[in-house]
Amino acid sequence: MLTNMRKASQHWLGKIILSVVFVFLIAGVAIFGVEEFFRAGSTSTVATVGKTPISAEAVRTAYQNQLQRYQSQTRRTLTPDQARALGLDRQVLAQLVSEASLDQQTASLGLSIPDAAVLRAIREEKSFQGADGKFDPSLFFQTLQRAGLNEATFVREQRSVAARLQLAEAVASDLHVPAALREAVHRYTTERRAVALMMLPPSLVGEIPAPTDDAIKTFYEENKFAFRAPETRAVNLLVLDPQAIAKAETVSAEEVAKRYEADKAKYGTPERRTIQQIVFPDEAAAEVARRKIEANEAPFEAVAAESGADAKNLTLGTLTKAELFDKPVADAAFALPKDAVSQPVKGRFGTVLLRVTAIEPETLKPLADVQAEIAKTIALERATSGIETAHDAIEDARANTKSLPEIAKDRGLPLVAVPALNAQGLDAEGNPVAGIPDRETTVAALFRSEIGGDNEPLRTKSGGYVWYDVTNIDRAHDKPLDSVRDEVVARWRAAESARLLAAKAKELSDRLDKGETVETVAQAAGLNVETVSDIARNQPQGDLTADVVNRIFATAVGKAASAEAGERRALFKVTAATMPAYVPGAPADEAIAKRFQSTLADDVLGEYIAEVQKSVGITVNQTAFRRAVGGGEY
């Protein structure tokens, strides 16, 4: 039942003590239905922590809940293979083992929660309260009965959860973040540095001569990894996509016309009117005011002022008829000519006079302009509703040993035949292979499969499916030197240039460290000097890449060093390091303490659980585990 703690936070250890006992219970009922959530199952044990067992049913329920959450977040259905590849089953088992560790320790320490405390929590739970806000016994027992639980079992579970919470709170709550840690974080994040900077171009070391054959061979042998051909695979993909199988030409003109009439609002904008309103206490007063306006004795605005209306509130706005919730007012306002004053209208909030000061006519695209769009929409709806039928038919064909090219031809579906792609979905020229839906997920599945593998279809984000077969695998291998000679020469030249540039930078930095001024060294080398200040840790600035910045912060003040910066090399001398004073209790210090408090709680509770597990021992029945999550071999 500590799954409710995981539900409360992405990192369940960090916020374990903040969870509510009933969150997971109610969330589980909402997601799966009461019967599914509490359905009894096998009593076989998947794992044991000390003397605390973890049942197959507990693993199965937690796994299905984790799978449901992941699929809801990513909006895609996972196959069992995909779920295992993501490690969801292992995550669930690790979480359940951690929970069981807490149960084991609460039992060892003799912690228990009295019935009165658990019953009080049940009575205060809003999900068991009636319309009057009070505990409703019939609602409580009805929920338990539908779930197949009795009161004693439910109370026992809640007592166990409460004991875990008490233990976790005792171990990991109210931890103090040491001042030394807070000050170290303050220094690390607020320190700023200044440098005198010189950028060394490749031209500083002159033209790099052509390498000898021996040099080329040596460089190739020492850097073979840079010249490896990645593994590539030839694959066939059968794509069943609603967009691809939607046939707009099969939609009749009558169907298009019918949909057009039913959804006219989608193809235009309704009439809008700018409406003014004066409210009167009764119909007689409104009629007197109307006659005064009609007789030109006073304008509409003057009559409104006489009635006490605020000039700012005189105009209701520019509205459609549907936006006027007072039907009599709406009917009258949209029957008026522009600038005319209505008869007294009995509205919800009194009798009113209305005037329309502007009219924006209704717009409507003609059927001819939207018939293609409507036909496409209807065809897509049909295709989407028929996806599962098509899926089953293709699966039957697969079961009858038909190949993907044969199925594609029989059903008129697109077949993506890829002669070679790598694990990034690129072809031999390094270009993205076209026609692969949900590229990241699909390519990962292709590289988990083997030739002749029985692969489950992947569900796409568009609501379709992808079947795939690997037809050839070209394993990663070293490219022969002759085929990459030009590339080897180019890389050798770049490496030699970088080596000579680093040596030159070392020579210049040694001169700086021996006391020569930056200006003297720069002038002798023909370099420009730039002063760069306010350099923050891990933040690139101008010519300073992240690597250069890191090197600057690793160099003592007053010392010189260099770092690679693309084809150039940055030579610098650190001239200053500043930081604001550390003030204990300041807002920034409190923010640091708040940020690290949860981290410390995570670490402390994690170490505590690990120590419990180490001392009591853990056993896992791999066969029962695989059976519980419906998996294959691990």
N, C-alpha and C positions, 0 to 999 in steps of 0.2 A: 504493500500500500504506500510505500514511500515514493511511488511514481508521481504522486501529487506534488512532491517536492521538486522532482525533475520538471514537472509541468510548469512550475512557477518561474523557472529560470533556465536559460540556455546552459549555464554552468551550475548544475544543481548543488554542488558542494558549497559554492559561494553564498547561496541564499537559502540553504536548507532550513535555517532556523526561522525564516520569515514565512514559511508555507502554512497553508490552512488545511486542517485535517480532511475536509470534505471536497476540496477542489477537484481532485482526480475522480472521486466517486461520481460527482454530478457531470463532469466533463465526459467521463466514459459512457454514462447513460445517454448523454446527448449524441455522442458520436455513433455508438454501436447499438443502442437500444438496450433496455435493462436485461432482457433475457440473454443476449449475446455476451454482455459484460460480465454477468455473474454465472454463466453456464458452467456447471461442474464438468470436470474432465478426468483424465487419468491421474491416479495418485502416485505414479512412478516418480522417483526423485532424479532430477537432472544434476544437482550439485548439493554438497553439504559443506557448511561452514561451521566447524566445531561440531556441535550437536544440532545445529539449525538446518533443516532441509529446505531446498528450493524445489518446488514441485514442477512437473512438466506443464501443468495448467498455468502456473504463475508465469513461467517463461513464455508460453504461448500467448497469453493475454498481453503481457508487457511488449512482446515483439510486434504483435498486430497493432497495438496502440502507437508504438514508435514508427512503424511503417505507415500508418494512416497519417500521422503528423507530417512525416517527410513528404508524402505524396500530396498532401494539402498545401504545403509550403511551396513545392516545386511545380504543382499543377500537372503532374504526369504520373502515370501508373508504372510501378517498378515490377519487373519480373523477379522471380526468386534469385536468379543468377545475379541480377543487378544489385539487389538488396544485399546479397552476400559480399559482392565485390566492394560495396561501400562500407562493409563491416557493421551493418546495423545489428545483426544477430550477436556479434561479439560485444558491441556496446551495451546491449540489453543485459546480457549475462553478467558483464562487469558491474553494471548498476545494481542488479539484483544481489550479487555477491556482497557489494558494499552495504546494501540494506540488511542482508542477513547477518553481516558482521556486527552491525549495530544491535540487532535483535539478540545475537549471542552475548554481547557485552551487557545489555540491559538485564538479561537473565542472570549472568554471572554476578552482577552488582546488586541483584535483588530489587531492581527498580520496577515498580508497578503503579498503575494509575487506578484509583478506586472507582467503583461503578458510578458513584455519585458525580464525579468530575466528568466522566464520559457522557453520562445521561444529561448533564447540564449542557454540554456541548451539542448534543443531539437536539435538545429542546430549543437551543438558540440558533440552530441552523435554519436559514430562511427557506430552504427547499422543503422542509417538513412543516412549514407554517401555513396556516390557512389565510383567507382574505383579511381576517381581522388581525393578522400579525402574530397570532399565538400558535403554539405547537398544536398540530392536529394529529392525534393518535391514529385516526383512520387513514390519513394520508401516509403516515410513516409505515404502518403495517401493510398497507396496500403496496407500497413500493418494495418492501422486503419480500412480500408474498410473490409479486411478479418476478422478483430477482431470484427466487428460490432460496432465500435465506431466512433463518429464524432470528429472533431478537438477540439471543445469547451469542450466536456466531458473529453477528454484526458488532455488538458491543465489544466482543473479544478482539476483533480486528482493530477497532478504533482505539482501544486501550493500548494495543501494540504500537500503533502509529504515534500516539501521544508520548509513550515511553521513549521512542526513538528521538522525538523532538526534544524532550527534556535532556537526554544524553548529549545530543548534538549541541544544544544551547549551552550546556555546562562546559563542554570542551572548547567551543569555538566562538562564543559570544563575548562582546565587550573586550576584545583584544586591543591592547595599546600599541600604537605604532611608535617605536623608539625614536627619540629626538635625533639620534645619530643617523638613522635611516632617512628621516625627513630632511635633515640638513644635507646629506649626500645627494638626495634627489634634487634638492633645491640647487646645489652647486652644479650638478650635471646639466640641468635643464636651462639654467639662466646664464651660464658662463658665455661670454663673447670674446672673440679674439680678433687681433689685427695683425696683418702681415705686410711685408714688402715683397712684392711678387714680380717674378720675371718668367715669361713664357718662352721656352726653348723650342724653336721650329726644327723640323728634320733637316732643313738646309744647313743648319749649324755644323753638321758632321760631314757635309759634302755628299758627292755622288757615291752610291754603294756599288762597287764593282760586281760583275757577274760572278756567281759562285762556280766553283770547280765541280766536276762530276762527283768527286768524293764528298764534297760538302753537301751536295744535293742528296746523295744517298744517305749520309749520316743524319741529315735533318729529317728526311723522310722516315727513317727507322726510329728516330727518337720521338717523332710526333705522328705516328701512324694513326692514333685515335682521331686526329683532325682530318684524316683522309678516308675514313671509313664510310662505306655506303650503308645507310640505315636499312633496317628490314622493311621490305615492301610487300604488299599483298595484292593479288588480283582477286576481285570480288564481283559478285552479281548482287544487285539490290532490286527487289520488287517493291515498288512504292504504291501503297494504297492510300491515296490522299483525297479527301472530299473535294478539294478544289480541282484536282486532276480528273476525277471521274464524273464531275458534274457536267451534264450535257444540256446546255441552254437551248439547243435547237429542238430538244424533245418536248419543250414546254409549249403548249398551244396558246394561240392568241386569246382565246376565251379565258384561260387561266390567268394570263397577264392582265387582261381588262378587269377581271374580278378582283384580283389583288390590288390593282390601282384604285378601284373604287373603295375598297376596304381600308386602304392605308394612304388616302389622299394627303393627310397631314404631313406625311414624310416627304412629300414632293413639292412643298411650297410653304408659305407662311400665312397664318390666319390674319384676318383684319385686326388692326389695332387702333384704338381711339384714345385721344387725350380728353379726359373727362373731369369736369368740375362739379362740385356738389355743395349745396347749402342745406343744412338740417334744421327742421322746424319742430316745435313742440306738438303741432297737430296739423290736420289737413287744411283747416280754415286759414291759419296763419300762412301756410304755404301758398294757398290760392290768392290771398291778398298780395303777397309778394310777387307772384307770377304776373298778376294783372298790372302791377306797377311797372314791371319790366316791359311787358307787352305794350303798354301805353307810353313807353319812353319817358316815364316820370323819373326813373333812376336806372342806372346800368346794373348789370348782374353783380359786379364787384361791390357797388354801394349798398345794394340790398343785403349782400353777405355781411358787410361791415355792420349794418344796422342790426342784424340778427345776432351779432356778437361772434361771428366766425373769424378765426385767425386767417389773414390773407395767405400765410405760408402753407396752411392746410387746406386751402380751397381746392387745389387740384389733386385728384386721386392718383394721377399718373397716366402714362400711356400704356394701356392694357388690352389684352385680348378678352373676348367675352368669357372664356373659360377661367380667366384670372379673377373675375368678379364673383366672389362666392355668394353674394346676395342676388338671387335669381331675378326678383322683380326689378331691381336696379339695373342689372345686366341687360334684361330684355328691353327696358325703356331706353337705356343709353345707346344701344346698338340699333334702335329704330329711329333715332333722331337724325335729322339733317344737320350738317355742320353749322355751328353758331346758333342753332335753335335752342329754345328753353323748353323743357318737358313740362307736362302736367304734373301735379303733385303725385309722388310715388311713395307708397307705403313700404318702406324697407324694414330690415331687422332692427335698426337702431333709431327709427323715427321716420317721419315723413320728410321727403327731400325733393328739391328741385335740381335738375341736372342740365348741364350744358356741355356740348361737344365742341372743342375748339380746334381739333385737328383729326384727320382720318388718314390712316395708312392702309390702302386697299389690300385685300387678300391677293397673294401671288400663288400661282399654281403652274408647275411645269406641265406641258401637254403630254399626253400618253406617248406620243411618238418619240419624245425626248428621253423617256425613262424606261421604255419597254424592254430594251436590252438589259438594263440593270435589274429590272424586276424578274425577267426570265432567268438571269444568272442566279439571283437570290433563291428563287423557287427550286432551280436545279440543284443548288448547293444544299438546300434543306433536304431534298430527296436523297442526295448522295450521303449526307451525314446520317440520316435515319437508316440507310441501307448498308452502312459500313460493317456492322456486326454480321449481317447475312453474308456479305462478300468475304469477310474474314473467315467465317466457318467454311465457306466453299473452297477457299484457297487452302485452308488447313486439311480439308478432305483430300484435295488434289495432292498435297504434299505427302499425306499418309499413303496415297496410292503411287508413291515414288516418282511423281512427275517433277521435272526440274523447274527452276524458276523461269528460265527462258520459255519453256513450253507453256507454263501457266500464264505468263505475260502475253504470249501470242494468243492463247485461247480466249482470254478475258479482255484483250485490248488494253492492257495496262502498261505503263512505262517501265522498261527495264534499264537500270543503270549498270552498264558493264564497264568496270574500271580495270584496265590492264595492270596498273601499278599505283599504289598510294602508300605513303608512309604514315606513321602514327600521329602525325599532325594533320592528316587529310590532304597532303600536298602530292602533286604528281612529280614525275622525274625532272621537270623544269622548275620545280618549286612553286607552282601555281596551285591555288585551291581547286580541288576536284569539284566540278559542278554537279548538281543533281542529288546531293546527299542531304536529306532532311535531318534537322537536329544534329548538326555535324559533330559536335563534341561527344555527345552520348553514343551516336551511331558508330563513329570511328573507334571509340574505346571498346565497344562490343565486338567490332570486327577483329581487333587485335587480341581479344580474349578467346576467340574461337579458333578452331582448327579445320583443316580440310576434311570434308565429310561430316562435320559436326552437326548434331541435331539441335539447331538453334531455335529458341522461342522468338516469335516476332516482337519487335520493339513498338511500343505505343508512342506516337508522335504528339507534339504539343498541339498540332492542328486537329487532333482527334482521329488520325489515321493509323496505319501500321506500316512497318518496314520488315520484310523478310530478307535474309541475307545468307549467302553461301560464300565461303572462301574457296577459290578454285586453284590458287597457287600461292606459295610462300617463298619469297627470296630472302633468306636469312641475312642479317647484317654481316658484312665482310669487308676486309681491307681492299681498297682499290689498288690495282697494280701501279707501280711508279710511272710506267710509260703513259698511262691514261690520265695522270694528274700532274705530270711534270711541270707544266706552266704554273699551276696553282702552287706547287711546292716551291718553285723559284720565287714567286711573288711573296709567299709567306716568309721565305728565308730572308729576302731583302727587307721586309718589314721588321722581322725579328732582329736582324743585324743593325738596322737603323735605330731601333729602340734600345738595343744594347749599347751602341756607341753614344746615343743621346743620354742614357742613364750614367755612363761613365763620365761624360762631360759635365753633367749636373753634379755628380759626386765631387769632381775636381773643383767646381765653383763653390759648392756648399762647404768644402773643407777650407777654402780660402776665407769664406765668411766666418766660419767658426774660429779661425785663427786671428780674427780681428780686423780684416780688411772691411772697408765700408761697402754697403750695397752699391753705391754710386760708382765706386772704383771698379768693382767686379763687373758691373753691368757695362760700363764704358769699354773695358778691355775686351769683353765678349761681343760687343755690338748689340746689346740688348736694351730694351726699355724697361723702366721700373715703374710699377703701379702700386699705390698704397690701397689696400683693401681692409676695411674695418667692419665691425659689427657682424662678424661671421658667427653663425649659430651652428651648434652641433647637428650633424645629419641633414643640413639644409644646403643644397648647392647654391652657388651665388656667382653669376657671371661666368668667367672662365673656370671657376672652381667647381669641379665635379664632386659628387658625393665622396669618391675615393680620396680626392685631394683634401677635402674638408676633414675627413677622418684622420688623414696623415697630419694635418695641421694641429688637431687636438691631441695627437699622440707625440707631438714635438714640444720640448720644453721652451719656455719663453727665453728669447735671446739666442736660440739655436736655429740652424738652417737645415733644410731637408728638401727632398723633391718627391714628386709622384707623377705617374703617367696621367696624361690628360688627352686621350685620343691619340692622334699622331704626334702631338707635341708633348712636352714635359714641363710641368710647373715646378719652378725653383723658388723657394720662399724662405724668408726669415721671420720667425714669430716675434713681433715687436711688443705685443701687449696682450694681457688676459685680464678681463674685468668681470665682475659679477656684483649684483646688488647684495646688500647685507642680509643675512638670514635673520628673520624676526619670528621667533616662536609665537604661535597663536595668531599670526597674521592670516588674512583670508587665504592667501596662497598656500600657507603652511597647513591650514585646515583642509584645503582641497586635496593636498598630497596625502594627509592622514586618512581622509575619507576614501580616496582611491585605493590606498594600499591596505586598508583595514579588511576589506572583503578578500583580498589576495592572501593576507595572512591567515584569515579564517579558513580559506580553502586549503592552504598548505597544512595548517595545524590539524584540521579534521581529516585530511587525506593521510597524513602521517599516522594519526591515531588509528584510523581504519586499517591501514597497511600493517601496523604493529599487531592489531587484534588478529588479522588474517594470518600473520606469521606465527603467532603464538598458538592459535587454535587449529590451524591447518585447514586446507581446502581440497576437496575432491570433486571432480567433474566427470559425469558419465557422458562421454562424447556421443555414444549411440543414442541415448535418451535425448541429448541436446539436439542432435540432428533431426530426430523424429519430432521433437516439440516445435521446431521452427520450419518443418517441412522441407529440410535441405538435403542436399546430396553429400558427397564426400568433402572433407575439409583438409 
